[in-house]
């Protein structure tokens, strides 16, 4: 096994495809978009979790009590 052989078939960024024809991995812009989407998802989950932990205001509880 030579030092340049890979243990998986996964392409490495910047590697060339068959016959040296271009990059066979996702472009950097696509990777950045995926990272940005993941960051936004984490931020939204964090805000949602904080909202769930907040107490219900007394006025709102009173209004809900009047409905039942």
Protein Blocks (a to p, Z undefined) as FASTA:
>chain_A
ZZkbcfbfbdcehiacehhiajfbdcfklmmmmmmmmmmmmmmmmmmmmmmmpccdfklm
mmmmmmZZ
